Amino acid sequence: MYIDLTLLSRIMLETESNMKVINNLKEITKPYKNSVVTIGNFDGVHKGHQNLLVKVRKKADTINGTAIAITFEPHPMKVLQKAEYPQQITLYDQKVELLSRANLDILICIPFTKKIAAITAQSFVADLLVDKIGMKVIIVGKDYAFGKNREGNIDFLKSVSKTLGFEVIVADWKTINGIESERISSTKIREIVMEGNVEEAEKLLGRHYQIRGKVVRGRNRGGKLLGFPTANIHLHDELCPKTGVYAVTVECAAGNYLGVANIGYSPTFDDHVFTVEVHILDFNESIYGQRIRVNFVSRLRDEKKFSSISELSRQILKDIETTRDMMG
């Protein structure tokens, strides 16, 4: 597998768009023209979401309207189920970047609270979507539901659409390998990433699975003991792939590089501390305190305990050689 890092850098620059981001409903002072709306958490902005967004853009173009996506922050389950909520495939900043690639006009992010959760479906549609935003068309997936007790399902939308003056378009699910029972979903992608199958995740996301985090000081042994300095990344709520060693690409202020990432507990050192460490190939700059992005291309092997530090160093060298061979 060959990855053109120059092309990757150019694509990054070209993702900037004119999409306006609204984080406070008070910013909306009048309805938008012929609004075509889709609503969701869009965690991952995967191929299923992308299918919806393309339909929104095309429909808006046909009626000379405004293409709008509405999302929520934080994830509703984080507010409603504080004990258990899914780790996020994409944190908010990445989600905004990915949504901007769909060439939308407006992204409305509604701060999710228990007060918002208590709004009835009728009020949400009539007061917010129709009156405030000016919705003329809503495009959603087959299982979409919203509002208090998820009462705002497809049947509800259709039942009020004529009275409130909007069209309901139900988009087909994006399936996996054409199998109707296997649809692309954030839940499915979480499962795949947690299994370490980042190659399959790429197929469903339309890009490599990525984590972002600040580089922090580690245990100061990567360069000194092993001969391979590493960037230790501090994560927050984002989903982390299964423990193991991965071929990755790394995006940082200095540019784009190949790398080898180790996720796990460093069993050779027997200290039982979970870390995400990345050895960036052909790189010797200090990036402490910087946020970097790590794209997971392929899982190379399980994490294992070696008999000595020198044996571990030899294996890391093999991992680097495998990564270079795989990715050019």
N, C-alpha and C positions, 0 to 999 in steps of 0.2 A: 504494500500500500504506500503510495507516495502523496505527501501533502506539500503543496506549494505555499510556503509561509509568506512569500511576497503577495500572493493572491489573497491569502487569509487577511493580511493587513489591509489590503485595498477594500475587501468586502466590509471589514470593520468600519472603515471611513465612510463607505457608501450607505451604511444603515441609518445615518442621520436623516430625519425627515421633518416635514413641516407640521406634523401632528401636534395639536395643542393638548396639553395635559391639565385637567381640572381636578384639584384635590379638595375643593370646597364648593358645595352646591350653591352657595351665595354668589359665586362668581358668574353664575348663569343668570343674566338679567332679562333675557327674552328667549323665546323658543327658537331653535335652529330651523333652517329651511328644510322641509321635507326630510326629516330625520329618519335614517334607516339604522336600527339599533340591534345590537346583540349584547347579551348579558352573561357573565360567568366569572368564575374565579380565574380561569385561564392559567392554571398552574402548569407550567411546562411549555405553554403555547405550542403544543404538539401539532401533528399533521391534522388531527381532527379539528382542533381550534382553527388552524390555518384555513381549512376548508370553509368554515363558517365566515371567517374574515374576508375571504375572497368573494363570497356571495354578497356580503354587506357592501363591499366596494363596488361590485358590478351593479347591484340594485340601485345604489345611490347615484351612480352615473346615469342609469337609464331614466331616472325621474328628476335629474338635476338637483339631487339632494345632498345631505350631509351624512357621511359615514361615521358612525359612533359605536364605540365599545364601552360598556360599563362594567367595572370590576369593583372589588371590595378589598380593603386593607385595614386590619389584618384579616387573615383567612377566617371566615365565619366560624369554623369549627374551633378555632383557637379561643374565641370569645364564648361560644356556647358549651364547649366541652373542654374546660381548662385542663383537666387531668390527662386527656388523650386527644391529640390532634395530629394530623399527618405532617411529617417533615416536608418542607416545600421543595419542589423540583426547581423552581425559580423564585428567588427573592424579588422584591418589588422592583428594584432598579433594573434587573435583567428582564423582568416581565415587560416593563415599559419599553425597553430597547427592542425586544422581539415584536411587540405589538406595533411599534412604529414602522417595522418593515412591511406591514400589510397595507401601507399607504392609507391609513385611516385619517379622517379629518380631526376627530376629537376622541380623546380617552378621558372618561369620567371615572375617577376613583372615589368611591363613597367610603368614608371612614366607618367601619362596621362596629356597631355598638349594640347592646341589648335593646336600646330604644329603636334602632333601625330594624332589628329582628322582629320587633313586636308590630311593625306596620302591616296592615292587612294587604292582601294581594290587590284588592279593589283600589285602595288608596295609593299603593305604589304605582299601579298602572295609570289611573286617572290623574292623580295629582302630580306625580313626578314625571313619568314617561311621556304622557300626552300633553298635559298643560304646561309643564315647565320646560321640557326638552323638545316638544313638538314632534313626537314620534308619529310617523305615517306607516312605517313597516317595522316589524320585529322578526328577526331570524334567529331561531334557536334549534337545539338538537331535540331528538325524540323524547328524551327523558327529562327535559328541563322542568324545574319547579322552583318557586320562590315565594317569598312572603311568609307570614306567620303560619307555622305548621305546614309549610310547603304547599299551601292551598292554591298557589298560582301555577297550575300545570297547563298543558297544551289545551285541554278542554275548556279550562277557564278563560284562557286568552281568546280562544275562538268565540266563546259565548258573549264576550264583552266587546269584541273588535268592531262589530257593525255600529253599535251604539256610540262608541268612543271614536270611531273613524280611523281605524288603522288595519293594515293587512298582516296576517300571520303566515309566515313561511317556515315550514318544518324541514330542516336539512337532514339528509340521510347520514347515518354514522359512517365514519371512515373505518373500514374493516382492516384486519390484519390478514394479509395474504388472501383476501377475498372471502374469508370465512365469516359469515354473518354473525355467528355467536361470539366471535372474537373481535371486539371493536377496540380501536385505539382510545385509551383513556388515561387520565393522570394516575389512577389506581394501578393500572397495568404497568405503566412505566415505572412507578415506585417499586413494584415487585421485581421487575427486571433489573433495575439498578441495584437493589439490595442483594440480588443474586450475583452481582458482579458482571452481568452480561451487557457490557456497555456497547458492544457492537450491535446488539438487537435494539437497544435503547436509541441508538443513532437512527435506525430505520424508522422508528415511530416518531421521533422528534424532528427529523429532517436536518439534524446537526448533531455534533458530538455532545454528550452530557457534560455540563460544565459546573464547577464549583468556584466560588469567589471568596476570598478572605484576606485578612491582613497577615503579613509576614511577621512572626514574632520570634524572639530568641528561644532556641531549643535547648538541648542538653550539651551543646558544644562538642559533639563527638563525630559528626558526619565528616567534616574535613580533617580534623586532627587524628581520629582513630581509624577511620575507614578510607580516607583519601578522596571522599566524594562529598563536598559541602552540600547541604540541603537547605531549602527554604521551608520553614515550619509554618503551617497555615492555621490560623484560628478561625474556626467556623462558628456559625450561630444556629439558625433553625433549618438550614438547607440540608437536603438529603445527601448522605454520604454513601458512596458505593461500598460493597462488601470488602472486608479486609483482604489485602493482597498487594501485588505489585502490578503497575499499569504503565503502558506506553502512553504518553500524554503530549500535548502541546501546551505551552505556557505563554500567556500574554501579559506583559508588564510594560512599564513606562519606557523601558529601553528597547522594546520590540517584541517579536514573536520567536519562540525557541522550541526545540524538541526537549523532552524531559522524561524522567522515570520517576513515578510517584509510588511511595510506599504508604499504605493505609493499615494501621493496626497497632500492635502492642510491643513491637521490637523484641520478640521472644529470645533472641540471642543474648540480649542484655538483661533479660528477666526482671524488668522493672514494672511491668503491668500497667503502663501509662499509655493511653490511646493518643496517637498522633497522626497527622497528615503531613508527610514530608515529601518534598519534590527536589530531586537533583536536576538542575537545569543544565543541559548540555552546552558546552562552548560558551560558558558565562561565568564571569568572576566579579560582578559588581555587588555592592552592598545594597540590599533592598529592604532592610528592616523598616517596619512601619508602613510600607507600601501595600496597597491592595493589588493582588494579582488574580488572574483567571486561569484555571486549569481545565483543559478539555480532555476528556478520557477517550482514547482511541481504541485501545485493546487491553484486555487483561492478560498479563504474561504468566503469572503463576500465583500460587498460594504463598502466604507468609509462612516462614518455617524457622525453626531453631537450628542454627549451625553450631558445629563443634568448636569453632574459634572465630575470632574477628577476621583473620586472614582468609578463612573459607568464605565468610560473608562478603568480604571485599571482592573475591574472585567471582562470586555469583552476581554481584552488582555490575561488575565489568561485563559479564555475559548478558545481563539485562540491557545494558546500554548498547551493546553490539546488536542485539536483537531489535531494539528500537530503531537504531540507525538503518538496519537492513529493511525493516518493515516500512519506514516512513521516509526513506531517501536521505 
